[in-house]
């Protein structure tokens, strides 16, 4: 059986806060699939859980994103199972 799906999220934001949630989709119990995009310690972090495995991806933007300027985040994920 072939399984093929993709996820594409694009956000533009301005913040002076060093921590905060930008996007979340899923349940709050942590037992089901979810995706979150947040600012943590001035950097963008994306976490997602698929089949009980959580993956975290962090940016390393020089000076961080909590600078009151516009920033754009684009998340593209492709999953293929054959």
Phi and psi restraints in degrees (range 20) as a CNS / XPLOR table:
assign (resid 1 and name C) (resid 2 and name N)
       (resid 2 and name CA) (resid 2 and name C) 1.0 -96.7 20.0 2
assign (resid 2 and name N) (resid 2 and name CA)
       (resid 2 and name C) (resid 3 and name N) 1.0 134.6 20.0 2
assign (resid 2 and name C) (resid 3 and name N)
       (resid 3 and name CA) (resid 3 and name C) 1.0 -125.5 20.0 2
assign (resid 3 and name N) (resid 3 and name CA)
       (resid 3 and name C) (resid 4 and name N) 1.0 128.3 20.0 2
assign (resid 3 and name C) (resid 4 and name N)
       (resid 4 and name CA) (resid 4 and name C) 1.0 -146.3 20.0 2
assign (resid 4 and name N) (resid 4 and name CA)
       (resid 4 and name C) (resid 5 and name N) 1.0 120.5 20.0 2
assign (resid 4 and name C) (resid 5 and name N)
       (resid 5 and name CA) (resid 5 and name C) 1.0 -148.9 20.0 2
assign (resid 5 and name N) (resid 5 and name CA)
       (resid 5 and name C) (resid 6 and name N) 1.0 161.2 20.0 2
assign (resid 5 and name C) (resid 6 and name N)
       (resid 6 and name CA) (resid 6 and name C) 1.0 -141.9 20.0 2
assign (resid 6 and name N) (resid 6 and name CA)
       (resid 6 and name C) (resid 7 and name N) 1.0 160.0 20.0 2
assign (resid 6 and name C) (resid 7 and name N)
       (resid 7 and name CA) (resid 7 and name C) 1.0 -131.3 20.0 2
assign (resid 7 and name N) (resid 7 and name CA)
       (resid 7 and name C) (resid 8 and name N) 1.0 134.4 20.0 2
assign (resid 7 and name C) (resid 8 and name N)
       (resid 8 and name CA) (resid 8 and name C) 1.0 -140.2 20.0 2
assign (resid 8 and name N) (resid 8 and name CA)
       (resid 8 and name C) (resid 9 and name N) 1.0 115.0 20.0 2
assign (resid 8 and name C) (resid 9 and name N)
       (resid 9 and name CA) (resid 9 and name C) 1.0 -125.5 20.0 2
assign (resid 9 and name N) (resid 9 and name CA)
       (resid 9 and name C) (resid 10 and name N) 1.0 134.4 20.0 2
assign (resid 9 and name C) (resid 10 and name N)
       (resid 10 and name CA) (resid 10 and name C) 1.0 -131.9 20.0 2
assign (resid 10 and name N) (resid 10 and name CA)
       (resid 10 and name C) (resid 11 and name N) 1.0 125.0 20.0 2
assign (resid 10 and name C) (resid 11 and name N)
       (resid 11 and name CA) (resid 11 and name C) 1.0 -128.0 20.0 2
assign (resid 11 and name N) (resid 11 and name CA)
       (resid 11 and name C) (resid 12 and name N) 1.0 143.6 20.0 2
assign (resid 11 and name C) (resid 12 and name N)
       (resid 12 and name CA) (resid 12 and name C) 1.0 -122.3 20.0 2
assign (resid 12 and name N) (resid 12 and name CA)
       (resid 12 and name C) (resid 13 and name N) 1.0 135.3 20.0 2
assign (resid 12 and name C) (resid 13 and name N)
       (resid 13 and name CA) (resid 13 and name C) 1.0 -150.7 20.0 2
assign (resid 13 and name N) (resid 13 and name CA)
       (resid 13 and name C) (resid 14 and name N) 1.0 159.6 20.0 2
assign (resid 13 and name C) (resid 14 and name N)
       (resid 14 and name CA) (resid 14 and name C) 1.0 -128.9 20.0 2
assign (resid 14 and name N) (resid 14 and name CA)
       (resid 14 and name C) (resid 15 and name N) 1.0 134.2 20.0 2
assign (resid 14 and name C) (resid 15 and name N)
       (resid 15 and name CA) (resid 15 and name C) 1.0 -153.8 20.0 2
assign (resid 15 and name N) (resid 15 and name CA)
       (resid 15 and name C) (resid 16 and name N) 1.0 154.4 20.0 2
assign (resid 15 and name C) (resid 16 and name N)
       (resid 16 and name CA) (resid 16 and name C) 1.0 -117.1 20.0 2
assign (resid 16 and name N) (resid 16 and name CA)
       (resid 16 and name C) (resid 17 and name N) 1.0 0.2 20.0 2
assign (resid 16 and name C) (resid 17 and name N)
       (resid 17 and name CA) (resid 17 and name C) 1.0 -83.4 20.0 2
assign (resid 17 and name N) (resid 17 and name CA)
       (resid 17 and name C) (resid 18 and name N) 1.0 142.9 20.0 2
assign (resid 17 and name C) (resid 18 and name N)
       (resid 18 and name CA) (resid 18 and name C) 1.0 -88.5 20.0 2
assign (resid 18 and name N) (resid 18 and name CA)
       (resid 18 and name C) (resid 19 and name N) 1.0 -10.1 20.0 2
assign (resid 18 and name C) (resid 19 and name N)
       (resid 19 and name CA) (resid 19 and name C) 1.0 -147.1 20.0 2
assign (resid 19 and name N) (resid 19 and name CA)
       (resid 19 and name C) (resid 20 and name N) 1.0 136.7 20.0 2
assign (resid 19 and name C) (resid 20 and name N)
       (resid 20 and name CA) (resid 20 and name C) 1.0 172.8 20.0 2
assign (resid 20 and name N) (resid 20 and name CA)
       (resid 20 and name C) (resid 21 and name N) 1.0 155.5 20.0 2
assign (resid 20 and name C) (resid 21 and name N)
       (resid 21 and name CA) (resid 21 and name C) 1.0 -88.0 20.0 2
assign (resid 21 and name N) (resid 21 and name CA)
       (resid 21 and name C) (resid 22 and name N) 1.0 128.2 20.0 2
assign (resid 21 and name C) (resid 22 and name N)
       (resid 22 and name CA) (resid 22 and name C) 1.0 -97.2 20.0 2
assign (resid 22 and name N) (resid 22 and name CA)
       (resid 22 and name C) (resid 23 and name N) 1.0 -38.4 20.0 2
assign (resid 22 and name C) (resid 23 and name N)
       (resid 23 and name CA) (resid 23 and name C) 1.0 -155.0 20.0 2
assign (resid 23 and name N) (resid 23 and name CA)
       (resid 23 and name C) (resid 24 and name N) 1.0 138.3 20.0 2
assign (resid 23 and name C) (resid 24 and name N)
       (resid 24 and name CA) (resid 24 and name C) 1.0 -146.9 20.0 2
assign (resid 24 and name N) (resid 24 and name CA)
       (resid 24 and name C) (resid 25 and name N) 1.0 136.5 20.0 2
assign (resid 24 and name C) (resid 25 and name N)
       (resid 25 and name CA) (resid 25 and name C) 1.0 -141.7 20.0 2
assign (resid 25 and name N) (resid 25 and name CA)
       (resid 25 and name C) (resid 26 and name N) 1.0 122.6 20.0 2
assign (resid 25 and name C) (resid 26 and name N)
       (resid 26 and name CA) (resid 26 and name C) 1.0 148.6 20.0 2
assign (resid 26 and name N) (resid 26 and name CA)
       (resid 26 and name C) (resid 27 and name N) 1.0 -169.1 20.0 2
assign (resid 26 and name C) (resid 27 and name N)
       (resid 27 and name CA) (resid 27 and name C) 1.0 -96.1 20.0 2
assign (resid 27 and name N) (resid 27 and name CA)
       (resid 27 and name C) (resid 28 and name N) 1.0 159.4 20.0 2
assign (resid 27 and name C) (resid 28 and name N)
       (resid 28 and name CA) (resid 28 and name C) 1.0 -86.9 20.0 2
assign (resid 28 and name N) (resid 28 and name CA)
       (resid 28 and name C) (resid 29 and name N) 1.0 -5.1 20.0 2
assign (resid 28 and name C) (resid 29 and name N)
       (resid 29 and name CA) (resid 29 and name C) 1.0 -84.3 20.0 2
assign (resid 29 and name N) (resid 29 and name CA)
       (resid 29 and name C) (resid 30 and name N) 1.0 -9.1 20.0 2
assign (resid 29 and name C) (resid 30 and name N)
       (resid 30 and name CA) (resid 30 and name C) 1.0 74.3 20.0 2
assign (resid 30 and name N) (resid 30 and name CA)
       (resid 30 and name C) (resid 31 and name N) 1.0 3.6 20.0 2
assign (resid 30 and name C) (resid 31 and name N)
       (resid 31 and name CA) (resid 31 and name C) 1.0 -99.9 20.0 2
assign (resid 31 and name N) (resid 31 and name CA)
       (resid 31 and name C) (resid 32 and name N) 1.0 -4.9 20.0 2
assign (resid 31 and name C) (resid 32 and name N)
       (resid 32 and name CA) (resid 32 and name C) 1.0 -124.9 20.0 2
assign (resid 32 and name N) (resid 32 and name CA)
       (resid 32 and name C) (resid 33 and name N) 1.0 169.8 20.0 2
assign (resid 32 and name C) (resid 33 and name N)
       (resid 33 and name CA) (resid 33 and name C) 1.0 -60.3 20.0 2
assign (resid 33 and name N) (resid 33 and name CA)
       (resid 33 and name C) (resid 34 and name N) 1.0 141.9 20.0 2
assign (resid 33 and name C) (resid 34 and name N)
       (resid 34 and name CA) (resid 34 and name C) 1.0 -153.9 20.0 2
assign (resid 34 and name N) (resid 34 and name CA)
       (resid 34 and name C) (resid 35 and name N) 1.0 166.0 20.0 2
assign (resid 34 and name C) (resid 35 and name N)
       (resid 35 and name CA) (resid 35 and name C) 1.0 -140.6 20.0 2
assign (resid 35 and name N) (resid 35 and name CA)
       (resid 35 and name C) (resid 36 and name N) 1.0 138.8 20.0 2
assign (resid 35 and name C) (resid 36 and name N)
       (resid 36 and name CA) (resid 36 and name C) 1.0 -139.5 20.0 2
assign (resid 36 and name N) (resid 36 and name CA)
       (resid 36 and name C) (resid 37 and name N) 1.0 144.6 20.0 2
assign (resid 36 and name C) (resid 37 and name N)
       (resid 37 and name CA) (resid 37 and name C) 1.0 -126.3 20.0 2
assign (resid 37 and name N) (resid 37 and name CA)
       (resid 37 and name C) (resid 38 and name N) 1.0 124.6 20.0 2
assign (resid 37 and name C) (resid 38 and name N)
       (resid 38 and name CA) (resid 38 and name C) 1.0 -142.1 20.0 2
assign (resid 38 and name N) (resid 38 and name CA)
       (resid 38 and name C) (resid 39 and name N) 1.0 164.3 20.0 2
assign (resid 38 and name C) (resid 39 and name N)
       (resid 39 and name CA) (resid 39 and name C) 1.0 -101.7 20.0 2
assign (resid 39 and name N) (resid 39 and name CA)
       (resid 39 and name C) (resid 40 and name N) 1.0 124.9 20.0 2
assign (resid 39 and name C) (resid 40 and name N)
       (resid 40 and name CA) (resid 40 and name C) 1.0 -136.0 20.0 2
assign (resid 40 and name N) (resid 40 and name CA)
       (resid 40 and name C) (resid 41 and name N) 1.0 119.6 20.0 2
assign (resid 40 and name C) (resid 41 and name N)
       (resid 41 and name CA) (resid 41 and name C) 1.0 55.5 20.0 2
assign (resid 41 and name N) (resid 41 and name CA)
       (resid 41 and name C) (resid 42 and name N) 1.0 37.0 20.0 2
assign (resid 41 and name C) (resid 42 and name N)
       (resid 42 and name CA) (resid 42 and name C) 1.0 82.0 20.0 2
assign (resid 42 and name N) (resid 42 and name CA)
       (resid 42 and name C) (resid 43 and name N) 1.0 0.7 20.0 2
assign (resid 42 and name C) (resid 43 and name N)
       (resid 43 and name CA) (resid 43 and name C) 1.0 -118.7 20.0 2
assign (resid 43 and name N) (resid 43 and name CA)
       (resid 43 and name C) (resid 44 and name N) 1.0 155.1 20.0 2
assign (resid 43 and name C) (resid 44 and name N)
       (resid 44 and name CA) (resid 44 and name C) 1.0 -83.5 20.0 2
assign (resid 44 and name N) (resid 44 and name CA)
       (resid 44 and name C) (resid 45 and name N) 1.0 134.3 20.0 2
assign (resid 44 and name C) (resid 45 and name N)
       (resid 45 and name CA) (resid 45 and name C) 1.0 -131.0 20.0 2
assign (resid 45 and name N) (resid 45 and name CA)
       (resid 45 and name C) (resid 46 and name N) 1.0 133.8 20.0 2
assign (resid 45 and name C) (resid 46 and name N)
       (resid 46 and name CA) (resid 46 and name C) 1.0 -115.2 20.0 2
assign (resid 46 and name N) (resid 46 and name CA)
       (resid 46 and name C) (resid 47 and name N) 1.0 133.6 20.0 2
assign (resid 46 and name C) (resid 47 and name N)
       (resid 47 and name CA) (resid 47 and name C) 1.0 -126.7 20.0 2
assign (resid 47 and name N) (resid 47 and name CA)
       (resid 47 and name C) (resid 48 and name N) 1.0 140.0 20.0 2
assign (resid 47 and name C) (resid 48 and name N)
       (resid 48 and name CA) (resid 48 and name C) 1.0 -145.8 20.0 2
assign (resid 48 and name N) (resid 48 and name CA)
       (resid 48 and name C) (resid 49 and name N) 1.0 151.6 20.0 2
assign (resid 48 and name C) (resid 49 and name N)
       (resid 49 and name CA) (resid 49 and name C) 1.0 -124.4 20.0 2
assign (resid 49 and name N) (resid 49 and name CA)
       (resid 49 and name C) (resid 50 and name N) 1.0 125.6 20.0 2
assign (resid 49 and name C) (resid 50 and name N)
       (resid 50 and name CA) (resid 50 and name C) 1.0 -133.2 20.0 2
assign (resid 50 and name N) (resid 50 and name CA)
       (resid 50 and name C) (resid 51 and name N) 1.0 124.5 20.0 2
assign (resid 50 and name C) (resid 51 and name N)
       (resid 51 and name CA) (resid 51 and name C) 1.0 56.2 20.0 2
assign (resid 51 and name N) (resid 51 and name CA)
       (resid 51 and name C) (resid 52 and name N) 1.0 44.8 20.0 2
assign (resid 51 and name C) (resid 52 and name N)
       (resid 52 and name CA) (resid 52 and name C) 1.0 68.9 20.0 2
assign (resid 52 and name N) (resid 52 and name CA)
       (resid 52 and name C) (resid 53 and name N) 1.0 10.3 20.0 2
assign (resid 52 and name C) (resid 53 and name N)
       (resid 53 and name CA) (resid 53 and name C) 1.0 -108.3 20.0 2
assign (resid 53 and name N) (resid 53 and name CA)
       (resid 53 and name C) (resid 54 and name N) 1.0 126.5 20.0 2
assign (resid 53 and name C) (resid 54 and name N)
       (resid 54 and name CA) (resid 54 and name C) 1.0 -101.4 20.0 2
assign (resid 54 and name N) (resid 54 and name CA)
       (resid 54 and name C) (resid 55 and name N) 1.0 130.9 20.0 2
assign (resid 54 and name C) (resid 55 and name N)
       (resid 55 and name CA) (resid 55 and name C) 1.0 -117.4 20.0 2
assign (resid 55 and name N) (resid 55 and name CA)
       (resid 55 and name C) (resid 56 and name N) 1.0 136.2 20.0 2
assign (resid 55 and name C) (resid 56 and name N)
       (resid 56 and name CA) (resid 56 and name C) 1.0 -123.1 20.0 2
assign (resid 56 and name N) (resid 56 and name CA)
       (resid 56 and name C) (resid 57 and name N) 1.0 134.0 20.0 2
assign (resid 56 and name C) (resid 57 and name N)
       (resid 57 and name CA) (resid 57 and name C) 1.0 -128.8 20.0 2
assign (resid 57 and name N) (resid 57 and name CA)
       (resid 57 and name C) (resid 58 and name N) 1.0 129.5 20.0 2
assign (resid 57 and name C) (resid 58 and name N)
       (resid 58 and name CA) (resid 58 and name C) 1.0 -120.8 20.0 2
assign (resid 58 and name N) (resid 58 and name CA)
       (resid 58 and name C) (resid 59 and name N) 1.0 146.6 20.0 2
assign (resid 58 and name C) (resid 59 and name N)
       (resid 59 and name CA) (resid 59 and name C) 1.0 -89.8 20.0 2
assign (resid 59 and name N) (resid 59 and name CA)
       (resid 59 and name C) (resid 60 and name N) 1.0 165.7 20.0 2
assign (resid 59 and name C) (resid 60 and name N)
       (resid 60 and name CA) (resid 60 and name C) 1.0 -134.0 20.0 2
assign (resid 60 and name N) (resid 60 and name CA)
       (resid 60 and name C) (resid 61 and name N) 1.0 70.4 20.0 2
assign (resid 60 and name C) (resid 61 and name N)
       (resid 61 and name CA) (resid 61 and name C) 1.0 -83.4 20.0 2
assign (resid 61 and name N) (resid 61 and name CA)
       (resid 61 and name C) (resid 62 and name N) 1.0 124.6 20.0 2
assign (resid 61 and name C) (resid 62 and name N)
       (resid 62 and name CA) (resid 62 and name C) 1.0 -58.8 20.0 2
assign (resid 62 and name N) (resid 62 and name CA)
       (resid 62 and name C) (resid 63 and name N) 1.0 119.0 20.0 2
assign (resid 62 and name C) (resid 63 and name N)
       (resid 63 and name CA) (resid 63 and name C) 1.0 87.0 20.0 2
assign (resid 63 and name N) (resid 63 and name CA)
       (resid 63 and name C) (resid 64 and name N) 1.0 -10.4 20.0 2
assign (resid 63 and name C) (resid 64 and name N)
       (resid 64 and name CA) (resid 64 and name C) 1.0 80.3 20.0 2
assign (resid 64 and name N) (resid 64 and name CA)
       (resid 64 and name C) (resid 65 and name N) 1.0 179.0 20.0 2
assign (resid 64 and name C) (resid 65 and name N)
       (resid 65 and name CA) (resid 65 and name C) 1.0 -107.0 20.0 2
assign (resid 65 and name N) (resid 65 and name CA)
       (resid 65 and name C) (resid 66 and name N) 1.0 -0.9 20.0 2
assign (resid 65 and name C) (resid 66 and name N)
       (resid 66 and name CA) (resid 66 and name C) 1.0 -89.8 20.0 2
assign (resid 66 and name N) (resid 66 and name CA)
       (resid 66 and name C) (resid 67 and name N) 1.0 57.6 20.0 2
assign (resid 66 and name C) (resid 67 and name N)
       (resid 67 and name CA) (resid 67 and name C) 1.0 -120.6 20.0 2
assign (resid 67 and name N) (resid 67 and name CA)
       (resid 67 and name C) (resid 68 and name N) 1.0 6.9 20.0 2
assign (resid 67 and name C) (resid 68 and name N)
       (resid 68 and name CA) (resid 68 and name C) 1.0 75.9 20.0 2
assign (resid 68 and name N) (resid 68 and name CA)
       (resid 68 and name C) (resid 69 and name N) 1.0 11.5 20.0 2
assign (resid 68 and name C) (resid 69 and name N)
       (resid 69 and name CA) (resid 69 and name C) 1.0 -109.8 20.0 2
assign (resid 69 and name N) (resid 69 and name CA)
       (resid 69 and name C) (resid 70 and name N) 1.0 159.0 20.0 2
assign (resid 69 and name C) (resid 70 and name N)
       (resid 70 and name CA) (resid 70 and name C) 1.0 -70.9 20.0 2
assign (resid 70 and name N) (resid 70 and name CA)
       (resid 70 and name C) (resid 71 and name N) 1.0 137.1 20.0 2
assign (resid 70 and name C) (resid 71 and name N)
       (resid 71 and name CA) (resid 71 and name C) 1.0 -132.5 20.0 2
assign (resid 71 and name N) (resid 71 and name CA)
       (resid 71 and name C) (resid 72 and name N) 1.0 150.8 20.0 2
assign (resid 71 and name C) (resid 72 and name N)
       (resid 72 and name CA) (resid 72 and name C) 1.0 -123.3 20.0 2
assign (resid 72 and name N) (resid 72 and name CA)
       (resid 72 and name C) (resid 73 and name N) 1.0 130.5 20.0 2
assign (resid 72 and name C) (resid 73 and name N)
       (resid 73 and name CA) (resid 73 and name C) 1.0 -119.3 20.0 2
assign (resid 73 and name N) (resid 73 and name CA)
       (resid 73 and name C) (resid 74 and name N) 1.0 131.0 20.0 2
assign (resid 73 and name C) (resid 74 and name N)
       (resid 74 and name CA) (resid 74 and name C) 1.0 -128.7 20.0 2
assign (resid 74 and name N) (resid 74 and name CA)
       (resid 74 and name C) (resid 75 and name N) 1.0 125.5 20.0 2
assign (resid 74 and name C) (resid 75 and name N)
       (resid 75 and name CA) (resid 75 and name C) 1.0 -115.1 20.0 2
assign (resid 75 and name N) (resid 75 and name CA)
       (resid 75 and name C) (resid 76 and name N) 1.0 123.2 20.0 2
assign (resid 75 and name C) (resid 76 and name N)
       (resid 76 and name CA) (resid 76 and name C) 1.0 -129.1 20.0 2
assign (resid 76 and name N) (resid 76 and name CA)
       (resid 76 and name C) (resid 77 and name N) 1.0 123.9 20.0 2
assign (resid 76 and name C) (resid 77 and name N)
       (resid 77 and name CA) (resid 77 and name C) 1.0 -133.1 20.0 2
assign (resid 77 and name N) (resid 77 and name CA)
       (resid 77 and name C) (resid 78 and name N) 1.0 129.8 20.0 2
assign (resid 77 and name C) (resid 78 and name N)
       (resid 78 and name CA) (resid 78 and name C) 1.0 -119.6 20.0 2
assign (resid 78 and name N) (resid 78 and name CA)
       (resid 78 and name C) (resid 79 and name N) 1.0 132.5 20.0 2
assign (resid 78 and name C) (resid 79 and name N)
       (resid 79 and name CA) (resid 79 and name C) 1.0 -122.0 20.0 2
assign (resid 79 and name N) (resid 79 and name CA)
       (resid 79 and name C) (resid 80 and name N) 1.0 128.0 20.0 2
assign (resid 79 and name C) (resid 80 and name N)
       (resid 80 and name CA) (resid 80 and name C) 1.0 -132.0 20.0 2
assign (resid 80 and name N) (resid 80 and name CA)
       (resid 80 and name C) (resid 81 and name N) 1.0 126.0 20.0 2
assign (resid 80 and name C) (resid 81 and name N)
       (resid 81 and name CA) (resid 81 and name C) 1.0 -122.5 20.0 2
assign (resid 81 and name N) (resid 81 and name CA)
       (resid 81 and name C) (resid 82 and name N) 1.0 128.2 20.0 2
